[in-house]
């Protein structure tokens, strides 16, 4: 399949009652009851609910990481007003599919505005004082100005509409941005514009025009299920819920997941990440348990195709896994979003664990430390990052399936550049959630939270921690007045034990890993909770080679972090053979610096790896960037070089090798090496041979 062909592919939950979907405004700030467009709030069957936009403010390293990503790529494209990204809806293509030039670069691609707009608006609420926040309203006004009198919002002229999934997918994400802004500001014009746009889509769905293609709603067009559900939540209009049911039934994968087997293999990894939570999204407002079961089954089907770094592998399409198999950056972001939904629906720890595994490992590894460039693809073992370093079609002949492991500010297509920044807001929005009787801490990291609880009033929490770079999390609770409510804390499934103290007194009984600990008490201003997670080093073995021709290798994990051998890289600028739209485009190939040694076998006791791996704090310069080349922690271990393990390919176009061949020729000298968090590496060896002392 070439590029052009690919682009044409078409339990009873606890009731939260009236989940808080009210737009943020003066009533909320004063603690008064809030009004929405729907005067009779709908019931939600989710176990947890999101806090209002802007309720969670990152701090510490998380704030720095968010600011780097907000004020780099997104800000550049917002300020340049690039028409192919910023204002696609002001142009109307008369062709129903993406248009390419002679270099196979997209000329007209209505989807770029979608991820960009979603990222822009989420960052505007996450960082309200930032430069990028100032760009939110001008973009929204440009979108609203492009809406036709009949309500149509999109990038196609009438004769080209409703024939490609990019149309409704892009619309769904643009509407997500508008509705998120409505939720934050209470600006009714945003809700009105969104309703008018969806009503046009609903009419096309129920009264198909001559060229209408039902597959328009398949693929990532399934996002529209979530949009319709949000409109139902905001307005209470059953027509939106009915539309969501109809689209999911005809274009979703509910029955495929329920039948069992493998319904994700050979699917685009990004679309699979979007398909999995779609039934659960509808379950939230229907309570239909079969829908939730379908999403849970789909999530389970994805597990064999997850990289050690927590993100979907699939080399675009899911069919290949391994130490050199690629994962697409879009897949990491959308997988985080999928697990965010499932965490809310189920209150199960494993989904929040999956969020942290992805955001702390595979997600930052694909970003340049300054946030301007991303690698479209990355792999666990990666010694070179170029457009040739890991071709991933079946025969290696097609350029479209070339690896795109190089870093660029404008890949072709631009999806990973524009989708990538969204991962950070999605993570922050997952950290604190509303529970039936209080608040739930689902993900950890430094932040400040301010929200309102019914009958309680304003509650603020301060989470002081360097997590995941430390095992201790300190939380300060400040209700506006002493009040009883529940605070739930996720005890990660990967820790062997946890110690929880409230005002210096240890909580009893000891919390169980893989569950939410509930602390139900009368909280006083200034109360403090301390959590200490006891994490062990573990080896993650790649499957044993069938005929023992190659050596079996393993990766190392501790808590939410995967550790890898860092390979110091040299960044070489070049002009990419194909690139997406933008100004001042920068692309770099990455090669190991001369003299860097990477071919080590680690000396580790297979049964007791903690005996040979020592956690160490590492020196960090004051101006160091989070997830850059100066991580704060590492695992020290002894190793020996594997002399018959070398780079593959032509010297001018080297490639990462597979595992070493048996028997290994080991150097006599024993050296000390330091493994660092996967997310802090751009070139790395995550899977290495393990040998006894």
N, C-alpha and C positions, 0 to 999 in steps of 0.2 A: 504494500500500500504506500503510495507516495503522498507528498504533502497535500496536493490538490484533492486527491481521493479522500484523505483523512478528514479534511475540513468539510467534506460533504456528508460524512457519516451522521447519517442521522442518529398478671398479678393485680389485685385491685389497688390502684394507686391512691395515696392519701390525697384528699381534695384540699387544695389551697384556697378554695372558694374564689373570691374575686381577686385574682392575681393583679398586682399593681402594674397596669399598663398606662397609667396617667401621664400626660405630658408634664415635664418639670416646669414649675412656675411659682408665682408668689405664694399660692396656697400651700404648696409642698414645703417651701422654705420656712413658712411660719408654723408648720405642723398642723395646719387645718386640713379638713377633709378636702379631697381633690375631685374635680369633675373632668370627665372625658367626653368625647363625642357620643359615647355610649352611656346613657344614664343608668343602665342596668348591666353592670359589669358581668362579663361571661365567666363561667366556671372553667377552671383549668385543672387538668388531671396530673400535671407535673408535680413531682415531689419538691422541687426547688423552683424559684423564680428569679429572673434577673433583677438586679437593682436598677434604679433609674440611670440613664446615661450621665456620666460625669461623677457618679457617687464614689468611684474608686480612683484615687490619684496615686500613680506610682511614685516611689521615692528611691533613693540609693542608686544601686547599679541599674535597676529596672527603669528608673526615670531617665538616666543617662542613655540607656539603650533605646528607649522610645524617642528621645529627642534627636538622637543621631539619625534614626530612620525617618522621622517626620521632617526634619530640616534638610534632608539631602534629596533623594529621588523625588518624593511627592512634591516638595516645595519647588524644585526646579521645573517640573512639568506644569504646576499650577501657575507659576509666574510667567512661563513662556507662552502659555495659552495655546499650546500646539493643537491645531485643529483636528488632527487625527486621534487625539486623546481627549483633549479638554472639551471640545465643542462638536463632537461627531453628530449630535442630534440636530445641529443647525444645518447639516447637509443631508440630502436625501438621495441615497443611491437608487438608481433605476435597475440595478442588477441584484438578483435575489441571493447572491452568494459572495464570499470574499473575492476580491479582484487582485491579481498578482501582476507584477511587472516582469520584464524579461529575466531579471535576476531572482525571480521567485520570491520577491518581497511583497508584502501586502500593500496595495494602494488604497483599498477601501475595506475596512474591517470594523464593523459596528460594535465590536465587543470591548475595545480598549477603554472606552469611557466607563465601563461598568466597574471593573476592579479599582480603577483610579478614583472614581467618585466615592465608592464605598470606603476606601482607605482614607480619603481626604476628610470625610465627615466624621468617621470614627475617631480619627486623630484630633479633630477640632474639639470634640467633647473630652477626649482623654487629656489633652494638653491645651486648655482654653486660653492660656497666656502666650502660646507659641506663635511663631510667624506663620506656620501653616494654618492655624485657626483663623487668621485674618482672610484666608483665601476661600473659606467655606461659603459665605454668603454670595460673593460674586459668581461662584460656580453654580450654586443653586439657582440664582436668578437667570443664568444663561440657559439652564435646563428648562425652567418654567417658561421662558420666552420662546422656546422651540416647540412647545406643545401646540398642536393644531386646534382649531375651534371645536372640532368634534371630539377632542380628548386624546387623539393619537399622540403617543410619545415614542419616538424611535428614530432609526437611521435610514428608513426605506421609503421610497415613493410608493404611492398606492399600488402600482402594477407589480411591485417586487415584494410585497408584504406577505407574511405568514407562510414562508416557504423554507426557512432555515432556522435551526434551533438557536443560532447566535442572537436572533432578534428578541425572543422572549427571555432568554438567559440574561442578556444585557439589560433589558427592561427591568427584570426582577431585581437585579443588583442596584440599578439606579433608584428604583422605588424603595429598596431597603435603606438606601442613604437618605432619601427624602423622609421616610417614616421614622428613621432614627432621629433625624433632626426635629421632626414634629414632636416625638416623644420627649426630647430635651427642652424644646422651647415653647410648645403649645401653639405654634403658628398654624392655624387652621387651613391656610392656603395650601400648605404642603399635603395635608390629608385630602383636601378637595382635589388637587391635581392628581394625586395617586389613585383616588377612586375613579376619576374620569378615565385615566389611562387603562386601568384594569377592566373597566366596563367595556371599553373598545375591544380588548382582548377576549373577554367573555362572549361578546357578540360574534366575533370571528370564530370562536370555538363552537358555538351553538348554531350559528347560521353561516357555515363555511362559504367563503367566496370561491370563485372558480378554481383558483390555483392553490387553494389552502392545502397544506401538508400536515397531517396529524403529528408526524415525527418532529415538527417544529417544537413540540413540548417535551420531547424526549431528550436524552443527553443532559446537558446542564440546564436545559429549559425547565427541568423539574424543580428548579429553584422557585418557580412561580407558585408552587404549593405553599411554600413558606410565606410568600407575599400575601396570598389570599387569606391565609390564617391570621396574619397580623391585622389585616383590614377587618376581619371578623372580630378580633379581640378589641380593636379600637371602636368599632361601630355597632357590633352586635347583629349585623345584617347576615341572616342565614344564607343568602345567595352566595356570599364569598366562601363559606364553608362547603356548600354544595359544589361549587366550582372546584375547590381544592380536592374534594373526594373524587370528582369525575376525572380530573387530570391525573391524579395518582393511580386510579384504577386502570386507566387506559395506557398510561405512559410510564408508570413506575415499575418497581420490581418486587412488590409486596409478595405476590404468589411465588415468584422464583425463589425468594429467600425462604419462605415457609416450606417449600418442597424439599429443601435441604440440598446436599451435594455442594457444588461449586458454581455459584452464579456470578462470580466476579472475574474469573480468569478470562483473559483476552479483552476485558473491558478497559477503557482508558482509565488510568489510576486516579486521575482527578475526578472524573465523572463518577467513578465507583465511590469515592469519598463523599460525593454529593448525594448519590442515590441511597446510600445506607441510612442516613437519618431522616429521609423524606417521610416514610411511614410514621415514624415517631413524632414528627412535626405535626401531623394531622391528629395523632393520638392525643396530643395535649388538649385538644378542644372537643374530642369525641368520647374519649375514654374507652375506645375500642382496643381491647387487649391484643387482638390479633395483629394490629398495626405495630404495637410496641414489640411484640414477639418477632415480627418480621425484621425490624431494625436490629434487634439483638442478634438474630441469626445472621444477618448480613455482616454485622461487625465481626462475628466469630469467623465468617468466611474470609475476612480480610487478614486475619492473624498470620497465616502462613506466608503472606506477601509483604509483611512489614520488615523493614531493615532493622538491623541491630540499633540504629539511631532513632527508632520510633516512628519513622515516616514510611509511607508506602513505596515499595520498589515496584518497578514495572516497566522501566524504559519506555515511557509513554503508555504502552499497553501492558497489562499485567500478564506476564507469562514467564518471567525469568527472575530468579533471586540469587544472591550470592555476594561474595566479597567485592566483586567488581561490577555488580549489577547497579544500574543507575536508579535514582529516585528523582522525580521532578519536583522543583521547589513549590509549584502550585499545589501539588499533592500534599506536601507538609502542612500548608496553611489550611487547606480544606479538610484535612484529617483532624486538625485541631478543632475546627468549627464543628465537625461531626460529633466529636467527643464532648464538646461543650453542650450540645443539645442532649445527648444521651445521659450526661451527668445530671442535668436538670430533670429529665424525665424519670430517672430511676433512683437517684441518690446512691448509686453504686460507685464504690471507690475505684474500681478498675478503669472506668472511663476518665476520671480525673487523673489517675496515674498515667494514662495514655497521653493526655494533654501535656503533662510535664515532660514525659519522655521525649516527645517531639520537639517542644519549644526549647528544651535545654540541650539538645544534641543535633539532630539533623537540620533544624531550622536555622540556627545561627551559622552553622558550618558552610552554608551556601551563600553567605553574605560577605562582601568585603567589609573590613572593620569600620570604614567610614560610611557605610550604608548606601553608597552610590551605585555599586555594581552587585549583581548576583550571578551565581552559576545556575544556569537553567537545569542542569543535571549535576548530581554528585554521587559518589559511591563510598562505601566503608573503607576500602583500600584504594587509595588514590595518590599516585606519585607524580602525576602530570595532570594538568587541567587545561585542555585544548579542545579544539573542534574535531580532533581526530583520536583523542586519547582512549576512548572506549566506544567505538561504533556499536550500535545496539539493534540493528535490524537482524534478520536471520542470516543474511549472507554478506553484510558489510558493504554493499554496492551503492546504497542510496544516500545522497547528501542529507535529505530530510531526516533520516534516522541517525545522522552523525551525532556524536555524544553531546555537543554543546556544553561541555564541562568548563569551558573558558568563562571568565567573568566579564560581564558587559553591562553597561547602563541601558542598552537597548537591544535585547535579543530579538531574533525573528523566529516566532512571533513574540510580542511584547508581554504576554500574559504573566510570566513569572516575575518580571520587573514590577508590574502594576499590582499583582495579587500579593506579592511577597510582604510588603509592609503591613498588611492586615493582620498578620499573625500576632503581633504584639498587642494591639487592642483586644483581640479575641481572648488572649491569655489573661489580660488584666480584668476583663469583664467576667472571667470565670472564677476569679479568686474568692470573692464573697458573694453569696446568694441568699435569698430569702427562703426560710423554711416555714413550715406551718406555725411554729411557735417561737420563731426568732430568726437567727442568722446562722449560716453555715459557711465555714472556711473550707473551700474545696481545693484551692491551690495556694501555694505559698510563695512569698517573695516580699520585698520591702514595699509598703504602701500605706496610705492613710484613707480611711473610709468614713463617709458621713452619709447617714440615711435616716429615714423615719420609720418606726414600727408602730402599728396600730395600738392605741391605748397606752403606748409607752412614750412616744415622742422621739426627739432627736437622739440618735446613738452614734457615737464616733468610736472608731477603732484605729489603733496605730500598730502596724505590724513591723517590728524592728528586727531585721535579720539580713544576713548575707546569703541565705538559702538561694540556690542549691550548693553554694560553696562552703556552707557550714551546716551542722546538724541541728542547731538550736534555733527556735523561733520564739520571739518574745512579743506578746500581745498586750496592749493596754486598752482597757474598756472604759468609755466615758459616756454613760447615759446622762441625759439632761437632768434626771432625778433618779434616785434609787428605785429600781423596778425589777420584778421577776420576769425573766424570759430565758430561752434556751440558746446557748452557743454550741454549735456542733463543729467538731474539728476532724478533718480527714486524717486517719492514720494510714499512711501509704502501705500498699501491699508488699513493697520491697523491703521494708524495715523488719528486723527480727523482733524488736520490742520498742516501746516508747515510754518515756516518763513525762507525766503531765503534772504541773504544780499550779495551784491557784493561791496567790498571795503567799507563796513559800511553802504551802502545805500540799503534799503529794496526793493526787487523786487516786482513790481506790474504788473498785479493783483496777488493776493495770489494764490499759486499753489494748484491744486486740488488733493487730495489723490487718488491713483490708476492710476496716469498718469505720463508720463515723462515731466518734466519742461525743456523747451529749452531756454538757454541763448545764444542768437546770438549777438556777439559784436566783437569789435577789442580788442583782449587780449594783455595786456602788461606784460612783465616779472615782477613777484612779485604780480600780481593780486590775490585777496583772496575772496573766497566764503565761507559763513557760512550758514549751514542748521541746523535748530532746529525743530525736529519732536515733535509734541504735542500728546502724547500717553495717552490713558485712560485704566484703569483697566477694564477688562471684565470677566464675568463668562461664561464658556463653559459647558453647561449642558449635562450630559449623559442622554439618553432618559429615560422617566419615566417608572419605573417597571409596567408591565401590571396590576397586581392585588394589587399593593401597599404593597406587602409582605416585600419588601426591601425599604430602603430610597433612594430617588433620590439624586445623588451627582453631584458636579461640580468641574471643574478645573479652575485655574486662569491664565489669560494671560495679558501681558502688552507689547505693541509693538511686536517685534519678539520673545519675551521670554515667555515661559510657566513657571510658578512658581509651585513648589511642596514642600511639607513638607519633609525636609531631615531626614533620619533615619540613625543615626551614625552606621557605620558597623564595624564588626570584620572580618578580612580576615584570613581564615583558609586554609593553604596549604593541598593538598591531591593529590593522584595519580588518575587521571581520568581513568575510566574503558575503554575508547577508546580515542585515540588521533592521530593527524596527524603527519607527519614527522618533524624532527627537533632535535636540540641538546639543552640540558639544559632546557627541557620543564618544565614550571611552570603552575600549575593550582590552583585556590583558590575558595572555597565556601565562600559566604558572609552571615553573620547572624547579626541581630541587637545586638548591645552591651547591656549587662545586664543593666536593669533599664531604657532603652530608651522608651519613651512614643510616640506612633504614632496614637492612636485611638482618634482623636480630631474631633469635629464638629466646624466649623468656624462661628463666629458671624459676619454676613455680611448682609447689606441691599441689597436684591436681585435687586432692581431697581436702586440703587445708590451705587455700591460696592466701588467706589472711596472714599466714606466717611469713610469706615472702614479699608481700606488697605493703609498703609503708606509706601512709598518708602524710604528706608534707605541705606546709605553707610555703608558697613561693614568693619571692620579692616582686612587688608590683609598682612600677613608676607612678607618680602622682597623676600624670596625664594619660594613663593607660585607658584604652577603650574596653568596655565590657565585651567579652567573647573575642578579644583580639589576641595578639601573640604573647601577652603577659598574663596568663590565668593565675588566680590566687592560690590554687591548690594543684597538687600532682601526686601521683603514686610512684614511689621509687622502687625499682626492682633490678635484680641482676640479670645479665643476659650474655649470650655468646653470638658472634656473627655466624651467619650461614653462608659459607664461601661459595656454594654452588647455587645461589639464588640471585639472579641478576635481572635488570630491566629487560623488557621484551621490545621487539620492533626495531626499526631502523634507527641508528644513532641520531639522525636529524628529526625523526618523528617517533620518539620513544613512547612506550605504553606500559602501564602498570602490569606486573606479572601476576600469574596465578600463584597458588600455594607452591612451596618448594617441592622438588621431587625427592622421593626416597631412593637411597639413603642420603640424609643430609651430611655435608662435610662441615663440621663445626670448628671454629677457631679455638685455640687453646686458652686464649685470654678471656677472663671474665670481666665484664664491664658493668658499671652502674648506669642505668638509663632512667629517665623520668617520663611516665605517661601523663598526659594532660587531658582535661575534658574535651571530648569529641567536638563540641561546638566551638572551641577556641582554635580549631585547626582548619586550614584550607587544603593542605596536602597532609596525608596521614597514612598510617597503617594501623587499622583497628583490629584486624585478625592476624595473629602471629602464632608461630609454632610454640608449643609449651614443652619444655624438657625438664627432667628431674635434676636435682643438684648433683 
